[in-house]
Amino acid sequence: MIRICLSLLFLQLVSLAVAKPEFVNLAASAKITASSESEGQKLAAGAIADGRIAPALSQHLEFYPNSQGAKSWAVNGEVAEDKGELVLEWKEPVMVQEIVYFGRTTWLLEECFKDYEIFVDDQAEPVAKGAFEKRHGGQRVTIERRAVRKLTLRFLNSHGGPNPGAAEILVLDEKLSDAALAALAPAKPPVVKRPPDPISDAHIVWNTPGGNAEGAMPIGNGSLLAHVWADQDGIVHVGLGARKADGRIAPVGGVRFRLEQGFHTAESSFHQALRFKFGEVTVRSLQQPEKPVFSFFVDANRDVLHLQLRTAKPVDFVVGLEGDGEHKALKDHKRLRIRNADHALVVLCDGMEPGEGLELRNPAPATA
């Protein structure tokens, strides 16, 4: 008899010790579809309910580890026209009281969506509408608690980023505590000791500008080749070439990037790195107030060179063309172009306008 009582008591204590989960994300059990996906980078809609949120401005961490796919969903910015829609459907009704939106912030804060409408089932009128902020972390939308079989999140525009999206969407049957919400996407995530990584250890770092094309760092995808260098005046240059069928490299042209606030090139501030693991070249000035960081990489699937510019303060930014051939400013499309024989170099910078000459300028300086 004593043994039976002890066993019952032990089982009761064990059951009390099992902690109740802080929340259950109902989105994880839904069928999730999107109006658009960035398929080339595998930024699929299902990522919004995988429980993984990359730190703000962590760039390539959005895609690691490779075996698990990207941590975020994003629209294909080339066709989505700054809009997007997510539809979540359940086989049986679920009780919903709160939706939490985590914007896509791994590359640019501007890739958060802004104005939104939320629809329940097939109702014509939204149950909630408003505007999300341009920031990292969860943003709540509270609705009257109700049974839902279909939830539609309609994003009407973004904060200006090229491929807006979401890192995570929580669908909850009760309000999440502030502490639990903050813990999901901390502003300063804990530092994890990096395991040995021979590829990262092989990165090349320079503390003085290359000065000319002979002092450049190369990147490319086998078809489009680029070399990146900075001069003593703090202007960052990129030369581009295309591989022809016979293996020769045909020069296409070049692009120069200049901050009107200047770019410090003193050895104590200048930092240029060829990061083999990520296939990118970064150029940064560590000690000036704007703390500018240029990040260049060539798309693996298309002959496109990408630049991400991040700064701590608003900057005036100028982009110009270099090279032989027909130069033209395509003002209707906010683009610059060099055409030379069977090759053309087209420059498009989001949020910028053609200047008086063959250059692009940002009309309203903003933090990138």
C-alpha positions in Angstrom: 0.0 0.0 0.0 2.8 2.4 0.8 4.6 1.7 -2.4 1.4 2.5 -4.4 0.9 5.8 -2.6 4.5 6.8 -3.2 4.1 6.0 -6.9 1.0 8.1 -7.2 2.6 11.0 -5.5 5.6 10.8 -7.7 3.5 10.8 -10.8 1.6 13.8 -9.6 4.8 15.7 -8.9 6.1 14.9 -12.4 2.9 16.1 -14.0 3.1 19.4 -12.1 6.8 19.9 -13.1 6.0 19.8 -16.9 5.9 23.5 -17.8 3.1 24.7 -20.0 4.4 26.2 -23.3 4.3 30.0 -23.3 2.3 29.9 -26.5 1.3 27.8 -29.5 1.7 29.4 -32.9 -1.4 28.3 -34.7 0.2 29.3 -38.0 2.5 26.2 -37.8 -0.6 24.0 -38.3 -2.0 26.0 -41.2 -1.6 25.6 -45.0 0.3 28.8 -45.9 0.3 30.3 -49.4 1.6 33.6 -50.7 0.9 35.9 -53.6 4.6 36.0 -54.5 7.8 34.3 -53.3 11.5 35.1 -54.0 12.0 31.6 -55.4 15.6 32.2 -56.5 16.6 32.6 -52.9 14.1 30.1 -51.6 12.4 32.7 -49.4 9.2 30.7 -49.2 5.9 31.4 -47.4 6.3 28.4 -45.1 9.2 30.1 -43.4 6.9 32.5 -41.5 5.9 29.7 -39.1 9.2 27.8 -38.6 10.1 29.4 -35.3 13.4 30.9 -36.6 14.1 34.6 -36.6 17.4 35.9 -37.8 18.9 38.9 -36.0 18.5 42.3 -37.5 20.9 43.2 -40.3 22.6 39.8 -40.0 22.5 39.4 -43.8 23.6 35.8 -44.8 22.5 34.3 -41.4 19.0 34.4 -43.0 20.1 31.4 -45.1 22.1 29.4 -42.6 22.2 26.5 -42.0 21.6 25.7 -45.7 20.0 22.4 -44.8 17.0 24.2 -43.2 16.3 26.8 -45.9 15.8 30.5 -45.5 14.4 31.8 -42.2 12.2 34.4 -43.9 9.6 34.9 -46.6 9.9 37.6 -49.2 8.0 38.6 -52.3 9.7 38.8 -55.7 10.3 42.5 -55.8 10.7 42.6 -59.5 7.0 41.7 -60.1 5.2 42.2 -56.7 4.9 46.0 -57.1 5.7 46.6 -53.4 2.6 44.5 -52.3 2.1 41.0 -50.9 -0.5 38.7 -49.4 -0.3 35.7 -47.1 -3.2 33.2 -46.7 -3.4 30.8 -43.8 -6.0 28.0 -43.9 -6.9 25.4 -41.3 -8.9 22.1 -41.7 -10.8 22.9 -38.6 -11.6 26.3 -37.0 -9.1 27.7 -34.6 -9.6 30.5 -32.0 -7.7 33.6 -32.8 -7.2 36.7 -30.7 -3.8 38.1 -31.7 -1.5 38.2 -34.8 2.1 39.2 -34.4 4.2 40.3 -37.4 8.0 40.1 -37.5 9.3 42.1 -40.5 12.1 40.9 -42.7 15.1 42.8 -41.3 18.1 40.7 -42.1 19.3 43.0 -44.9 17.4 46.3 -44.7 14.8 47.5 -42.2 13.0 48.9 -45.2 12.0 45.4 -46.1 9.3 45.5 -43.5 5.8 45.8 -44.9 4.0 49.0 -43.8 0.2 49.3 -44.4 -1.8 46.2 -44.0 -5.4 44.7 -43.8 -6.4 41.5 -42.2 -9.4 39.5 -43.3 -11.1 36.5 -41.6 -12.6 33.7 -43.7 -14.2 35.3 -46.8 -15.5 38.5 -45.3 -15.4 41.5 -47.5 -14.4 43.9 -44.8 -11.1 43.7 -42.8 -11.2 42.9 -39.1 -8.1 45.0 -38.6 -6.0 47.5 -40.6 -3.1 49.7 -39.8 0.6 50.3 -40.4 3.6 48.3 -39.2 6.8 50.2 -38.2 10.2 49.9 -39.8 11.9 47.9 -37.0 13.1 44.6 -35.8 10.9 42.5 -33.5 7.2 41.6 -33.1 4.4 44.0 -33.8 1.0 43.1 -32.4 -2.4 43.1 -34.1 -5.3 42.3 -31.7 -8.7 41.3 -32.9 -11.9 40.2 -31.2 -11.4 36.5 -30.2 -13.2 34.4 -32.8 -13.2 31.1 -34.6 -11.2 31.2 -37.9 -10.7 28.8 -40.7 -9.0 31.2 -43.1 -6.8 34.2 -42.3 -5.6 36.7 -45.0 -2.9 39.2 -44.4 -2.8 41.8 -47.2 0.2 44.0 -47.3 -0.5 47.2 -49.3 3.1 48.6 -49.4 6.4 48.4 -47.7 8.9 50.9 -46.2 10.8 50.9 -49.5 13.0 47.8 -49.5 13.5 45.8 -52.7 12.1 42.4 -51.5 9.8 43.0 -48.4 8.5 40.1 -46.4 8.3 38.6 -43.0 10.6 36.7 -40.7 7.8 35.1 -38.7 4.0 35.4 -38.2 2.4 34.3 -34.9 -1.3 33.5 -34.8 -2.4 33.1 -31.2 -5.6 32.3 -29.3 -4.6 34.7 -26.5 -2.3 37.7 -26.0 1.4 36.9 -25.6 3.2 38.4 -22.7 5.6 41.3 -23.4 8.5 39.3 -22.0 7.9 36.3 -24.2 7.5 38.5 -27.3 10.8 40.4 -26.6 12.6 37.1 -26.1 11.7 35.9 -29.6 13.7 38.6 -31.4 16.1 40.3 -28.9 17.7 43.5 -30.1 21.1 42.1 -28.9 21.0 38.3 -29.2 23.5 36.4 -27.1 26.9 35.8 -28.6 27.6 32.2 -29.5 31.2 31.0 -29.6 32.0 30.3 -33.3 33.2 26.8 -34.0 36.4 26.4 -36.1 35.6 27.5 -39.7 38.6 27.3 -42.1 36.7 29.1 -44.9 35.9 32.2 -42.7 39.5 32.1 -41.3 40.7 32.5 -44.9 38.9 35.8 -45.5 41.2 38.5 -46.9 41.2 41.9 -45.1 42.9 45.1 -46.2 43.3 48.3 -44.1 44.3 50.6 -46.9 42.6 51.3 -50.2 43.7 49.4 -53.3 44.1 52.7 -55.2 43.2 51.4 -58.7 41.9 48.4 -60.5 45.1 46.5 -59.9 44.4 46.7 -56.2 40.9 45.2 -56.5 39.1 42.2 -54.9 37.3 39.9 -57.3 33.8 38.3 -57.1 31.6 36.7 -59.7 29.3 33.8 -60.7 31.4 32.4 -63.6 29.4 34.5 -66.1 29.5 38.0 -64.7 32.8 39.0 -63.1 33.4 42.1 -60.9 36.4 43.6 -59.1 35.9 46.1 -56.2 38.4 48.7 -55.1 38.5 52.1 -53.3 40.7 55.1 -54.1 42.4 57.4 -51.7 39.5 59.9 -52.0 37.1 57.3 -50.6 35.3 56.6 -53.8 34.4 52.9 -54.2 34.7 51.5 -57.8 33.4 48.3 -59.3 34.6 47.1 -62.8 32.4 44.5 -64.6 33.2 42.0 -67.3 31.2 39.3 -69.1 32.6 35.9 -70.0 32.1 35.2 -73.7 31.5 31.8 -75.3 35.2 31.4 -76.2 36.2 32.0 -72.6 37.4 35.6 -73.1 36.3 38.3 -70.7 34.7 41.3 -72.4 34.7 44.6 -70.4 31.2 45.8 -69.8 31.8 49.0 -67.8 32.1 50.2 -64.3 30.2 52.0 -61.5 31.5 54.4 -58.9 29.9 55.1 -55.5 30.5 58.2 -53.5 29.2 59.5 -50.2 29.1 63.3 -50.2 29.9 63.2 -46.5 33.2 61.5 -47.5 34.6 58.1 -46.7 37.5 57.8 -44.4 40.5 55.9 -45.8 43.0 56.2 -42.9 44.4 52.9 -41.9 42.7 53.1 -38.5 39.3 53.4 -40.1 39.4 51.7 -43.6 38.4 48.0 -43.8 37.9 46.0 -47.0 37.3 42.3 -46.9 36.9 39.5 -49.4 34.6 37.1 -47.6 34.9 33.7 -49.3 32.1 32.0 -47.3 29.5 34.5 -48.5 30.9 35.4 -51.9 31.0 39.1 -51.1 33.3 42.1 -50.8 32.6 44.5 -48.0 34.1 48.0 -47.7 33.6 50.0 -44.5 34.8 53.0 -42.6 34.9 52.1 -38.9 35.5 55.4 -37.3 33.5 58.0 -39.1 30.1 59.0 -37.6 28.0 57.5 -40.5 29.8 54.1 -40.2 29.1 53.2 -43.8 29.3 49.6 -45.0 29.2 48.6 -48.7 28.4 45.0 -49.3 28.8 43.7 -52.9 27.9 40.2 -54.2 27.0 38.7 -57.6 23.7 36.8 -57.9 24.3 33.1 -58.4 21.5 32.7 -60.8 21.5 36.0 -62.8 24.1 38.4 -64.1 23.3 41.0 -61.5 25.6 42.7 -59.1 23.9 43.6 -55.8 25.0 46.4 -53.4 23.6 46.7 -49.9 24.7 50.1 -48.2 24.1 50.4 -44.5 24.8 53.6 -42.5 24.3 54.7 -38.9 23.1 58.2 -40.0 21.5 59.6 -43.2 23.9 60.1 -46.0 24.0 61.8 -49.4 24.8 59.0 -51.9 25.9 59.4 -55.6 26.2 56.7 -58.2 27.9 57.2 -61.6 28.9 55.2 -64.6 32.4 54.6 -66.0 33.4 52.9 -69.3 33.3 53.1 -73.1 30.2 53.0 -75.2 26.9 54.8 -75.4 25.9 56.4 -72.0 22.3 57.2 -71.3 20.2 58.3 -68.4 16.9 56.5 -68.5 15.0 59.0 -66.4 11.6 57.5 -66.8 12.9 54.3 -65.3 15.3 55.9 -62.9 18.2 54.0 -64.5 21.6 54.6 -66.0 23.0 52.6 -68.9 26.1 51.9 -70.9 25.8 50.0 -74.1 28.9 48.6 -75.8 28.5 46.2 -78.8 26.5 43.2 -77.5 26.7 44.1 -73.9 24.8 46.6 -71.7 25.4 47.7 -68.1 22.2 49.0 -66.5 22.3 50.6 -63.0 19.1 50.7 -60.9 19.2 52.1 -57.3 16.0 51.9 -55.3 14.8 55.3 -54.1 17.2 57.3 -56.2 16.6 59.8 -59.0 18.7 60.7 -62.1 20.9 63.8 -61.6 21.7 66.4 -64.2 24.5 64.2 -65.6 25.1 60.5 -65.9 24.5 59.8 -62.2 21.9 58.8 -59.7 21.3 60.7 -56.4 19.1 60.0 -53.5 16.6 63.0 -53.3 16.0 62.6 -49.6 19.0 61.3 -47.6 17.9 58.3 -45.5 19.5 55.6 -43.4 20.1 52.6 -45.5 
